[in-house]
């Protein structure tokens, strides 16, 4: 007697937690999304907005700067990122941009955790930026940034935040 056995295995990988988007109804309505961000690592959050989160401005010294601002439910204030680059489409990185910064504060219980990266911080962190167009500012950003704990604070693990933004 012969037996024929067919085994079908179906599975979904990953148990990554998914946080609701700040403007969760935008995706549900199929609305235009001008800016989206995925934050993973020390905490997980998805951010979508119908308004732009990136624009060019000038520093006090008159240099052009690409400024990104992300409203987060996990951070004390909006997440601020600045890249001193010309208004020229192209690829940029932490290896090619001399002046840049990324800062935010997260509070866990009574502990302050500083997300800080840039040319004035150690460790600096790393980013790659693809600027598809300058006016209006459109592109993608991938950033790995350290999470610094204040003295006697517990900021969780890992002490790095991975940020991916499409603007």
N, C-alpha and C positions, 0 to 999 in steps of 0.2 A: 504494500500500500504506500502511496506517495502522499506527502503533505506539502501543500504550497502555503507558504506564510508570507504575508505582505505586512511590513511594518512601516508605519508612517509616523514620523516624529516632527512635530511642529512646535516651535518655540520662539519666544521673543527674548532677546538679550537685554541685559541691563536693568538695574533697579534704580536708576538715577532719579532722584526726586525732582519734580517739576513744580516750580513756584508759579503762581498766576502772574500774568503780565500786569503792569501798572494800568494800562488801558486795555484790559482783556476783551472788552466788547469790540475793539477794532478788528481783531482777527475773526471773531464770530460774524461780524457784519460784512466781512470781505472788504473792509475799508482800506483806503490808501495808507500805507505805513511809510512815513518819511524817515524814521529812525528806529532801528531795533538793536538790542544788545543782549548778549548772553553772558552772564557772570557765573563762573564755576570755580571751585577750589575751596577757599575758606568758607564761603557761603554760596548758595545757588539762587539766581534770580534771572527772570526774563523780563525785559523792558521793551515796550513798543509805544511809539507816539505817532500822532498824525501831523505833528509839527517837527520842523528840522531841529536836530540837536547839535549841528555843526555850522559854524560860520567863521569867516575871516574877520579879524579885527587888527588893531595895531597895538604894539607895546607902548609904554611911556616914552621909549627911545625912538619910536616911529617904525620899528621893524614889523613886518606882517606876521601874524600868528593865527594858526587854525585853532579855534576854541571849540571844544565839545563839552556839553553839559548834559548829564543823565540824571533824571529824578529816580531815586531808589527808595524802596520801602525798608531796606536793611541798613541804610546809612543815615547819619545825623543830618547832613546837608547834601545837596546835589553833588554828584561825582564830577569833578572838574579836571579837564585834560587840556593842555596847551602845547602846541608844537610850533616853534618858530621856523616857519618855512615860507617860501615865496608862493604866490598864487599861481603855481604852475603845476599842471597835471603830471603825475609820475609816481615813482615808487620811492619811499623814504623808509629809514629804519633808525633804531637807536645807535647804529654805527655811523650814520651819515648826517644826523641832525644834531647840531651842537647844543641848542637850548630847548629843553622840553621838560614838562612836569605833569604828574598825575597825582591828585590828592583827594582823599576822602577819609572820614572818620566813622568808625562803627563802634557802638557801645553794646557790650554784652554784660548783663547784670550791672555792675558798677565799674567794669573794666573798659578802658578806652583802647581801641585798636586803630592804628594809623595805617592806611593804605597809602604808601608814598613811593613814588618812583620818579626818576628824571636825572638830569645831569648834575643836580646838587645833592643827590641822595646816595647813600651806600647801603646795600647794593643798589645799583642803578635801575635794574629791571630791564626788560627788552620789549621792543615793539617793531612791528612792520605795518606800514601805512601805504595803501594804494589810493591815490587821489585821482579819481576818474575825471572829475571836472572841478574847477575852482569856483566858478560863479554860475549857479549856486554850488556850494561845496557838496560833492558826492564822492563816496568811496567806501573803503573798508579799513578797519583797524583791528589788529590782533596784538594784545598786550599781556605780558606776564609781569605782575608787580608784587613786590614783597608786602607782607602784613607785619607791621612792627607793634609789638606789645609794650606798653608802658611798664615801669617797674612794678613787680608783683602782680602783673595782670595775666589772665589766661584768655588768649584770643582764639583758642581752638587750633585744629590742624586741618589741612596743611597751612603753613604760614606764607602762602602765595595765592594770589587771585588771578585767574585767567579771564580775560575780557575780550569778547569779539563784538565789534560794532559795525553795522552797515548803516551808512547815512547818505 
